[in-house]
Amino acid sequence: MKQIKQFIKKELDKNNKLVKHGIVIFAASAIANLINYLFHLYMGRALGPKDYGIFASLLSISAIIIFSAGTVQTAMAKFVSEFKGKNLYGKIKTILIKFSVRLSLYAGIFLALLSLFSRQISSFLNINSPYLIVLIFSFCWFSTVLLSINGIANGLQKFGWLGLNNIFGSFAKLALGILLVYAGLGVAGAVLALNISTILAIAIAIVPVAFLLKINGDGINHSEIYRYFIPVFISTALLMTLINVDLILVKHFFDELNSGYYAAASMIGKAIWFASGTLPFVMFPKVSEQNAKSRDSSKIMKTTLFYVFLISFIGIIVYFVAPTFITNLFYGSRYKINGLVGYFGLAMALFSMSNVLAMYNLATGKTKFIYIIGLFVLLEIAAIFLFHSSILDVIKIITIANALLFASLMFYNKKEFGIG
């Protein structure tokens, strides 16, 4: 125990930018996540288990799309950070003006085409209104635009602005959500709040990158960016499918009440991922910049992994020791999920650590790990289709899948960890 304390103190005493920027983003994200959880707390109580299950299934669809679109942010952060390291700000402007606009247009066309199948999607999810599907797709498009701008700010390491906008967007979502749901709009009001708050966040996101408009643009190799973008897109889409497809399948296989219970347990479990997810976000551009300079970046990854493990470990202990308190705190006694939150917390802790390794590999240009993630996504979906006698069975499946994924990624990066 003494050695662990000494190690933590040694890490905290280091005057490195990873820790400094990590604290800034972590603090901002902690505030934003608290506001987000107040949003879900209100929705869970105001909508009730049945309607909250509908809302959560819509959010799961948006999570897969938005986080996949987050590859725009990841790709931009990588190339912007490299150009920043070489003081090539003219190229960064070209990314902002041409690349981000082009990808936003492609995303809009794709989501418009998906909207044509809104009736079929709503039928699969046992949702009466196909218009809710259209609303969630419009939210996905606005989020894609926001992510493209934030990717540039991330690469420029404008973490203060990113944190501020994160807080602002979350607060706007909460305020609008309470207003629209209280006005009687139900699930539609909650989804409208997502749309409007994202539009407001886009306006704020432009501020820290506006100085680029005064710089003359330089040519960039678009094919190089797309070659990187494609594997990042696939890996992110697979990761998000891994932790969101279960909600979609539960909404399909189970009744409205059990779907609502599962959705609430899922959101509580994902608090661990939300709490630690800022660290790989900060790690990515730093690893990318070090890699561009042909320097060893594995130490940054291992430091990030340690802090993610620490946050996750604390969360798991709380979930297993006091599940009733946690459940009642967030959703109230109507949600019978005390036996679920601990397992969900464990699954999300394992996923959070896998996410660090995935982001590290993407930042260093490694892509073969994508096949590993794809394998476990297929296994998870197949297992849920075959074994879904209870929602606890589904949670155990995703826990096992995430445990095996983390072990596999550790082996994939065995060189960095000195294994073998």
RATATA-V962586 format. One line per field, one symbol per residue. phi: phi as a letter, one per 20 degrees, with the letter a starting at -180 (. if undefined). A space follows every 10 residues. Layout:
phi: ???
//
This chain:
phi: .fffffffff ffffedfgff ffffffffff ffffffffff ffffefengf ffffgfffff ffffffffff fgffffffff fffffdleff fffffffeff ffffffffff ffffffdfff ffffeldfdf ffffffffff fgffffffff ffffffmeff fffffffgff ffffffffff fffnemffff ffffffffff ffffffgfdf fffedffdfc efffffffff ffffffgfff fgdcffffff ffedffffff ffffffffff gffffeffff fffgffffff ffeldfdfff ffffffffff ffffffgffe ecfffffffe cnffeecged ffffffffff fgffffffff fffenecffg fffgffffff fffffeccfb ffffffffff ffffffffff ffdfffemem
//
